[in-house]
Amino acid sequence: MDLLARIQGIILKPQEEWAKIKEEQTTVVDFFKSYLMILVAIPTVAQFIGYWVIGITLPVQGRIRVGFGFSLGRAVVYYVLTLASIFVAALIIDALAPTFSSRPNQLNALKLAGYSLTPYYVAGILYIFPLLGVLVMLAGLYSLYVFYLGFKAGLMETPPEKVMGYFVVTLLAEIVLSLIVGLVLGAIFSLSAIYRGF
């Protein structure tokens, strides 16, 4: 797989790219190593640089630069939790398949969960400047559209009339997963740690 071509295809021509993805043969391990681990590294490294070098803006204190240890620790935990949440999302997609008259397929569920987030992870480079995080969220909204197109392209062989329901239920599950990741990060790396110089 050509990484850059895949990224470009998912972002610019998602319908055509999903058709190619559906037919591709790979393994869970190869997909993680050749695509997900690279893509998830983009926002991870950008957030690390943004926190440590650029700094974040707090309402009363203004801009503060976060310590190296805090920034690195947060980046590592974010990276691991994000990869884990993609895998869990794929398990949920696969488990829900029979409910929506779809065919369970763990690999295709992982492709759906992972590839659909490509626009978000690429835009994650903007986390270098924490104030631009809003633009990353906009790319996240486009990722939702790409996600929907993946269902529509038949990765889970879903009947057309059940695509929207499957998409919405899975989306709600992914939102819960994202909230859990955010809460865990917040609990481990509270702002109080910043002031301790972690």
N, C-alpha and C positions, 0 to 999 in steps of 0.2 A: 504494500500500500504506500502510495506517495502521500506523505503527511500534509504537505502544503496544498496539494491538489484536493485532498479530502476536505481540508478546512475551507478552502475557497468554494468548493462545491456545496458544502453544507450551508454556508452563509449566503452565497449568491444564487444557487440553483437547488434549493433543498429538495424539491419534488423529484428532480432527475437523480440527485445523489442518493435519495432513499431507495430508489429502484435498484441502483448498483449495490448498495449496502445489503439489501435483502438477499441478493444472490451470492454474496461473498462468503467464503468458508474461512473461518478462523477459530481460535480457541479463546476461552476466557482469559487465560494467562497472557497470550499474545496480544489480545486487545488492550489489556491493562498496560503491558510493557510498551507497546508500539504507539499507543494513542493517549489513553487516559492519564497515565503518569506524566506524560509530557505536557498535555493541555492544562491539567490541574496545577502544574508547577508555575504557570504564567501568573495567575492572581496571587499565588503563594509568595513568590519572589517579589512581586510588585508590592504586596502589603508589607513584607519585611522591610523593603527599602523605604516605603512610605512612612512607616512608623519610626524607623531608626534614623534615617537621614533627613527626611523632610519634616516629619513631626505631624502631630494631629492638633486640631483646634478644639479647645474646650470652652464652654460658655463663659465662665468667669476668668479662668487663667489665661486664655488666649492660646497661642501656639506653644506646644511643648514637644521636645524630641524625646522619644521613648528609648529606654536603655537597650543595649545590644542583646542582653540575655532575654529580656522580656519579648523583644521583637522576634528573635530566633525561636524561642520556645513557642510563642503563639503561632508562628509560621509552620512549625513542625506539626503541632497539634491540628491546625487547620487542614493541612495537607492530608494527614492520615484520616481525619474524620470525614473529609470531603470524599475521598476515595471509598471509604467504608459506606457512606450514605448513598453513593451511586450504586454500589453492589446491593445494598438493602432495597433501594428503589426498584432494581431489576427483579429481586425476589418477589416484591409486592406485585409488580406488573405481571410476572409469571403466575403467581398464585391467583390473581384475579381473572386470568384468562378464561377459565370455564364459566365464570359468572356472566361473561359477555359473549358467550358462544364462540370463543376464540381458541386457538390451539396453543397450549403451553409450550414454550420454547425458551429456555433460560438464556441461551446466547443471544437470540433476537431481542429478548427483554433487556439484556445488558446493552446491546447496541442502541436500542431506543432510549434508555436512560442516559447513556454516555454521550452519544453523538449529538443528541438534541441540545446539550448544554454548550456546544462548541462556540456559538456567538458570545455567550456570557463569559466563558473562560478566556477567549481571545481579547475581549474588551477589558478583562481583568488587568491588563497591562496599565490601565489608567489608575489603578490603585496606588501607583507610585505617588500620585498626588491625591491624598485622601479626599480632598474636596470634590474631585471628579467622580467619586463613587456613585453619584446619581446617574451618570452616563452609563456606568456598568449595569445599573438596575434596568435602564432602558434596553440594553442588549439582552438582559434577562427576560424581558417581555417578548422580545423577538424569539428567544429560545423556546418560549411556550408555543409560539406558532409553529416552529420547526418540530417540536414535540408532537403537536397535533398532526402535522403532515406525515410523521412517521407512523402513527396509528392508521392514518388514511391510506398510506402506501401498502398496508397489509403485512407489516412485519409480524404481527401476531395473528394474521389471517382472521381479522375481525369482520363480521358482516357490516356493510355500510351503515345500516340503521342503528348499530350499537357502538359505532366509533366514538361519537360525542360523549356518551355515558361513560365509556371505558376511560376516555381521556380525562374527563372531569374528576372521576373518582381517584384515578391515579395522581392527578395533579394535587388534589387535596392531601393525599398521603405524602407527596413530595414536599408540600408546604410544611406539614408537620415535621418531617425529617429535617428540613432547613432550620426550623425553629429550635429543634433539639440541638443541632450543631451549634447554633448561635448561643443558646443557653449554656451549653457545656463550655464553649470558649469564654463566655462572660463569667461563668463561675470560676474557671481556672485562672483566668487572667483579668481580674477585676481592676478597675482604674486605681484602686488603692495600691496595687503592685507597682504602678508607674511611679508613685511618689516614694516608694521604698527603693527605687533605683534598680529594680530587678533586671 
